[in-house]
Amino acid sequence: MTDSPSDLADRLAGAVTTGDTEAVRACLERGAPADTPGPDGLPLLCTAVARLDHSTAEVLVDGGADQDRELPDGSTPLLRAVDTGSPTLVSMVLGTAPRLRLSETSRQQLLDLARHWFETGVVEELRHRTGSAEPAAVRRVDEPAGDTIEEVSLGGRTVRDGHGAILTHLEWAFGLFPPLDEVMARVVPHTPDDDSNWFAATYYPSLRRGPRIRAALTELRRHPDPLRRYFIAQVMWHRNLFGTVDRAPDLAQDSDFLASWALEEPDERVLAAVLGVYAGHDHPEQETIGLRYVGHPDPRVRGEVVWCLSQERTARSDAAASALLGLVHDPEPEVRASVAQALGPQFTPDRRLEPLALDALLRLVRDESRDVRHRATESLSGYDDRSAPVLEAFLVLLDEDDANLRLEAAWALALRDDPRTEAAYARVGPLDVFSQHDHRTSGLWNYRASHRSDQG
């Protein structure tokens, strides 16, 4: 039986109102108009925006909802999204090609609104709009992208404090490139580095290319304020996160830039951040720089040194190998955990487990820190070592309280076709809903299939 247009519209309105995104998608696929009005007469996209329902808003826009439609009060769904202060929501509602789709007047209106909220402040703007003098309720919430943001409630309205991020996002979307220090001033020094505003301020400048942005990065990396230098290090992290072949010249310059910065950076936090980006490069001075800081007093720096001494496809020098093995005894578990991971086969070009590395991993799988034990077990599992000490280490790990660690040990025994595999998996116990789809659970099936084949 075919749904009538009115039934589809009612069903779509109900799905949007309750936040049932999958039902919204199904209604749109059946032909429900994306601009169906809600009970208040406004398009349902406005309902999703008011509910801060990011996923439903995205589905509606993808389904044809008009985010630029002028409403009776002169606003648009997109302007209302900017009012919410949620960067993710604005991203969902902004849609494709906004620079081409929107008139210059409309683009400026969006920029002005975001800038007004940002410069006025959420609390003050809410006081102005609601007339309320009561204290504002502020809490920290997660944005769907994974960062966090403050959410402010006052006078019956709730708005997120992400207008700085929205402004930065809109500028990029409209082809505007404000000076880097201007973007930086939006978050330094009053925004934590896990905040949505910080993310936008460090991410969008990282997409810029050319001599102008490189000159700005070079100048600001020598700023006397360590927090501003840390900001630049985060820009570099985003800039180098996804290296592509067509960016090879940029990456080479970035690598030299980071190497010289690492040699002169005095602040521990900034140095750790710089080394964290630099270690992702293939640079001829990397081992030398790693060895320079192997005894640094800050564990964050020593943790990044591990990766300077552990480049994929590159054999370690004797000095680097000795320094890395020395960090097995580091007092900080975070550093030992990095060492345990760095001793894995992916950082060993010939994938052979040397005796000293084997001794180190056998020590680390008995470490007092569960995270260290887990990373060491993963590294040891990746080698095809079937010696008695290695097999015994996996068997001991089956007594761990952590089911994930027991699963790793059982998987390692299965990879070695050990006759105790069946018993090992029996000791893993119940898994959570995510672990049930873990590739390591197939170890028992593969072991049984192999032995059925042998018997047949």
C-alpha positions in Angstrom: 0.0 0.0 0.0 1.4 3.4 -1.0 1.6 6.0 1.7 -0.4 9.2 1.0 1.5 12.5 0.9 -0.2 13.6 4.1 0.7 10.4 5.9 4.3 10.7 4.8 4.4 14.4 6.0 2.9 13.5 9.4 5.3 10.6 9.8 8.3 12.8 8.9 7.2 15.5 11.3 6.9 12.9 14.1 10.3 11.5 13.3 12.0 14.9 13.3 10.2 15.9 16.5 11.4 12.7 18.3 14.9 12.8 16.8 14.5 9.5 15.0 17.1 10.1 12.3 16.7 6.7 10.6 12.9 7.2 10.3 13.5 10.7 8.9 15.8 9.1 6.2 13.2 6.5 5.4 10.4 9.1 5.0 12.5 11.2 2.7 13.4 8.1 0.6 9.7 7.4 0.3 9.1 10.9 -1.1 8.3 13.0 1.9 9.2 16.7 1.1 12.2 17.7 3.1 10.7 21.2 3.7 7.5 19.8 5.2 6.3 22.3 7.9 6.2 21.3 11.5 3.4 22.0 14.0 4.7 25.6 14.4 4.4 26.2 10.6 8.2 26.4 10.2 10.2 24.0 8.1 11.1 20.8 10.0 14.8 21.8 9.5 14.1 24.6 12.1 12.8 21.9 14.5 16.0 19.9 14.1 18.1 23.0 14.6 16.2 24.1 17.7 16.7 20.6 19.1 20.4 20.7 18.3 19.8 17.5 16.4 22.9 17.4 14.2 22.3 14.1 12.5 18.6 14.8 11.7 19.5 18.3 10.3 22.2 16.7 8.1 19.7 14.1 6.7 17.2 16.8 6.0 19.7 19.0 4.2 21.0 16.0 2.2 17.3 15.3 1.4 16.7 18.7 -0.1 15.7 20.9 2.8 16.4 24.6 2.0 18.7 26.0 4.6 18.6 29.4 3.0 14.8 29.8 3.0 13.7 33.1 4.4 11.4 32.7 7.4 8.6 35.1 8.6 11.0 36.7 11.1 13.6 37.4 8.4 16.0 34.6 9.5 16.8 31.4 7.8 17.4 27.9 9.1 21.1 28.5 8.6 21.1 31.7 10.5 19.2 29.9 13.3 21.9 27.2 13.3 24.6 30.0 13.8 22.5 31.3 16.7 22.7 27.9 18.5 26.5 28.2 18.8 27.1 24.6 17.8 29.9 24.3 15.2 28.9 20.8 14.2 25.3 21.8 13.6 26.4 24.8 11.4 28.6 22.4 9.5 25.7 20.1 8.9 23.3 22.8 7.8 25.8 24.9 5.8 25.6 22.4 2.9 27.7 22.3 -0.2 29.3 25.1 -2.2 28.0 27.9 0.2 30.4 30.4 -1.4 28.7 29.9 -4.7 25.2 29.3 -3.4 24.9 32.3 -1.1 24.9 36.0 -2.2 27.6 38.2 -0.8 24.9 39.9 1.4 23.9 36.5 2.9 27.4 35.5 3.5 28.2 38.7 5.3 25.0 38.4 7.4 26.2 34.9 8.6 29.7 36.2 9.4 28.3 39.3 11.2 26.0 37.1 13.3 28.8 34.7 14.3 31.2 37.6 15.1 28.5 39.4 17.1 27.9 36.4 19.4 31.7 35.8 19.7 32.6 39.4 20.6 29.6 40.0 22.9 29.9 36.7 24.7 27.1 34.0 25.0 26.1 35.0 28.5 25.8 38.7 27.7 24.0 38.1 24.5 21.5 35.8 26.2 20.9 38.4 28.8 20.2 41.0 26.1 17.8 38.6 24.2 16.0 37.2 27.2 16.1 40.1 29.7 17.0 37.6 32.4 19.3 38.7 35.3 19.5 35.2 36.8 22.8 33.4 37.0 23.7 31.4 33.9 24.0 27.7 34.1 27.1 26.5 32.3 28.1 22.9 31.6 30.6 21.3 29.3 29.2 19.0 26.6 30.5 16.9 23.8 30.1 17.9 20.2 29.6 15.0 17.8 33.0 15.7 16.2 34.7 14.5 19.4 35.7 17.8 21.0 33.9 19.6 23.8 32.3 22.9 24.3 30.5 25.0 26.9 26.7 25.1 26.9 25.0 28.1 28.5 21.4 28.1 29.7 19.8 31.4 30.7 16.3 32.7 30.6 14.8 29.6 29.1 17.3 29.4 26.2 20.3 27.2 25.7 23.2 28.2 23.4 26.6 26.6 22.9 29.7 28.8 23.1 31.1 27.9 19.7 30.7 31.1 17.7 34.5 31.6 17.4 34.7 28.2 15.7 31.7 29.0 13.6 33.2 32.3 12.4 36.5 30.5 11.5 34.6 27.8 9.7 32.5 30.3 7.7 35.5 32.3 6.8 37.2 29.2 5.3 33.9 28.2 3.5 33.6 31.7 2.0 37.3 31.9 0.9 38.4 34.4 3.5 41.8 34.1 5.1 42.3 36.4 8.1 45.8 36.7 9.5 46.9 33.8 11.6 47.4 35.8 14.7 43.8 37.1 14.5 42.5 33.5 14.4 44.8 32.6 17.2 43.6 35.4 19.4 40.1 33.9 19.3 41.2 31.0 21.5 44.4 32.0 23.2 44.6 32.2 26.2 41.0 31.6 27.3 40.1 28.3 25.5 41.2 24.7 26.5 42.8 22.7 23.7 40.0 20.1 23.6 37.5 22.8 22.9 35.6 23.1 19.5 36.8 26.7 19.2 40.5 25.6 19.6 40.0 22.8 17.1 38.6 25.2 14.4 41.3 27.8 15.1 44.1 25.3 14.6 42.5 23.2 11.9 41.4 25.7 9.2 44.8 27.6 9.1 46.5 24.2 8.6 44.7 23.9 5.3 46.4 27.0 3.9 49.4 26.7 1.6 51.9 29.1 0.2 54.6 31.5 1.4 52.3 33.8 3.4 51.1 31.1 5.9 54.6 29.7 6.2 56.0 33.1 7.1 53.3 33.5 9.7 54.0 30.1 11.2 57.8 30.9 11.3 57.2 34.2 13.0 54.7 32.9 15.6 56.8 29.8 16.5 59.2 32.3 18.1 56.5 34.1 20.0 57.6 34.7 23.7 54.3 33.2 25.0 54.6 29.4 25.2 50.8 29.0 24.8 50.9 30.7 21.4 53.8 28.5 20.4 51.8 25.5 21.5 49.0 26.8 19.3 51.3 26.8 16.3 52.5 23.3 17.1 48.8 22.2 17.0 48.4 23.9 13.6 51.4 22.0 12.4 49.9 18.7 13.7 46.8 19.3 11.6 48.9 20.4 8.7 50.9 17.2 8.7 48.2 14.7 9.7 47.4 13.7 6.1 50.5 13.9 3.9 49.9 13.2 0.2 52.2 12.8 -2.7 51.2 16.1 -4.2 52.3 17.8 -0.9 55.8 16.3 -1.0 57.6 19.7 -1.3 55.4 21.1 1.5 56.1 18.1 3.8 59.9 18.4 3.2 59.8 22.1 4.2 57.6 21.3 7.2 60.0 18.6 8.3 63.0 21.0 8.2 60.9 23.6 10.0 60.0 21.2 12.8 63.6 19.9 13.1 65.0 23.4 13.6 62.1 24.2 16.0 62.8 21.1 18.1 66.4 22.1 18.6 65.5 25.5 20.0 62.2 25.1 21.9 62.7 25.7 25.6 59.1 24.8 26.9 58.5 21.2 27.8 54.8 21.1 26.7 55.6 22.8 23.4 58.6 20.7 22.8 56.6 17.5 23.3 54.0 18.8 20.8 56.6 19.7 18.2 58.3 16.3 18.6 54.9 14.6 18.3 54.5 16.1 14.8 58.1 15.8 13.8 58.2 12.1 14.6 55.6 11.5 11.8 58.2 12.7 9.2 61.1 10.9 7.6 63.9 13.3 8.4 67.6 12.6 8.4 68.1 14.3 11.8 65.4 12.5 13.6 67.5 10.0 15.5 70.0 12.7 16.4 67.2 14.9 17.8 65.6 11.9 19.6 69.0 11.1 21.2 69.4 14.7 22.3 66.2 14.5 24.4 66.2 10.9 25.5 67.1 11.9 29.1 64.7 14.9 29.2 63.1 15.5 32.6 59.6 15.8 31.2 57.9 12.4 30.5 55.8 14.0 27.7 59.0 14.7 25.8 60.5 11.3 26.5 57.3 9.7 25.2 57.7 11.5 21.9 61.5 10.7 21.8 60.4 7.0 21.5 58.9 7.7 18.1 61.9 9.8 16.9 63.9 6.6 17.5 61.3 4.3 15.9 60.7 5.1 12.2 58.9 2.6 10.0 61.0 1.0 7.3 64.2 2.4 8.8 66.6 0.3 10.9 67.7 1.9 14.2 71.3 2.7 14.8 73.0 0.9 17.7 72.8 4.2 19.7 69.1 4.6 19.0 68.3 0.9 19.8 70.3 1.2 23.1 68.5 4.4 24.0 65.1 2.9 23.3 65.8 -0.2 25.4 66.9 2.1 28.2 63.5 3.6 28.2 62.0 0.2 29.1 63.0 1.2 32.7 61.4 4.7 32.5 59.6 5.6 35.7 56.5 6.8 33.8 54.1 4.2 32.5 53.1 6.4 29.5 56.7 6.3 28.3 57.0 2.5 28.8 53.8 2.0 26.9 55.2 3.9 24.0 58.3 1.8 24.1 56.2 -1.4 24.2 54.4 -0.3 21.0 57.5 0.9 19.3 59.1 -2.6 19.8 56.4 -4.1 17.6 57.1 -5.6 14.1 55.8 -2.5 12.2 58.9 -0.6 13.5 61.3 -3.4 12.7 62.1 -3.4 9.0 63.1 -7.1 8.8 60.4 -8.1 11.3 62.9 -10.2 13.3 62.7 -10.0 17.0 66.2 -9.5 18.3 67.2 -11.1 21.7 67.4 -7.7 23.5 64.0 -6.6 22.2 62.5 -10.0 23.2 63.9 -9.6 26.7 62.4 -6.0 26.8 58.9 -7.2 25.7 58.9 -10.1 28.1 59.6 -7.6 30.8 57.0 -5.2 29.7 54.2 -7.9 29.5 54.7 -8.2 33.2 54.7 -4.5 33.8 52.6 -3.1 36.7 50.6 -0.9 34.3 47.8 -2.6 32.4 48.2 -0.3 29.4 51.9 -1.2 29.2 51.1 -4.9 29.4 48.5 -4.6 26.7 50.7 -2.8 24.2 53.6 -5.1 24.9 51.3 -8.1 24.3 50.2 -6.7 21.0 53.8 -6.1 19.9 54.9 -9.6 21.0 51.9 -11.2 19.3 52.9 -9.6 16.0 56.1 -11.6 15.8 56.2 -15.3 14.8 58.2 -16.2 17.9 57.1 -19.6 19.3 59.8 -20.0 21.9 58.8 -21.4 25.4 59.3 -18.0 27.2 56.9 -16.3 24.7 54.3 -19.0 24.9 54.5 -19.0 28.7 54.0 -15.2 28.8 50.8 -15.5 26.8 49.5 -18.2 29.1 50.2 -16.1 32.2 48.2 -13.3 30.6 45.1 -15.4 30.5 44.8 -14.8 34.3 44.4 -11.0 33.7 41.3 -9.3 35.0 41.0 -7.5 31.6 39.0 -9.5 29.0 40.6 -7.5 26.2 44.1 -8.5 27.4 43.0 -12.2 27.7 41.7 -12.0 24.2 45.0 -10.7 22.9 46.8 -13.5 24.6 44.4 -16.1 23.2 44.7 -14.6 19.7 48.5 -14.8 20.0 48.3 -18.5 20.8 45.9 -19.1 17.9 48.3 -17.4 15.5 51.0 -19.9 16.7 48.6 -22.8 16.3 49.2 -23.7 19.9 47.3 -26.7 21.1 46.1 -24.7 24.2 44.2 -22.3 21.9 40.8 -23.9 22.7 41.4 -23.6 26.5 42.7 -20.1 26.1 39.6 -18.8 24.3 37.5 -20.5 26.9 39.2 -18.3 29.5 38.6 -15.1 27.7 35.0 -15.0 28.9 32.1 -12.8 27.9 33.0 -9.8 25.6 31.2 -6.5 25.4 29.2 -5.6 22.3 32.1 -4.0 20.5 34.7 -6.8 21.2 32.2 -9.4 19.9 33.1 -8.1 16.4 36.8 -7.9 17.1 39.0 -9.7 14.4 40.8 -11.5 17.2 37.6 -13.6 18.0 38.1 -15.3 14.6 41.3 -16.9 16.0 39.4 -19.8 17.6 37.3 -20.4 14.4 40.5 -20.4 12.2 42.2 -22.8 14.6 39.3 -25.2 14.6 38.9 -25.0 10.8 42.6 -25.7 10.4 42.4 -28.8 12.5 39.3 -30.1 10.9 41.1 -29.8 7.6 44.0 -31.7 9.0 41.8 -34.5 10.3 39.9 -34.7 6.9 
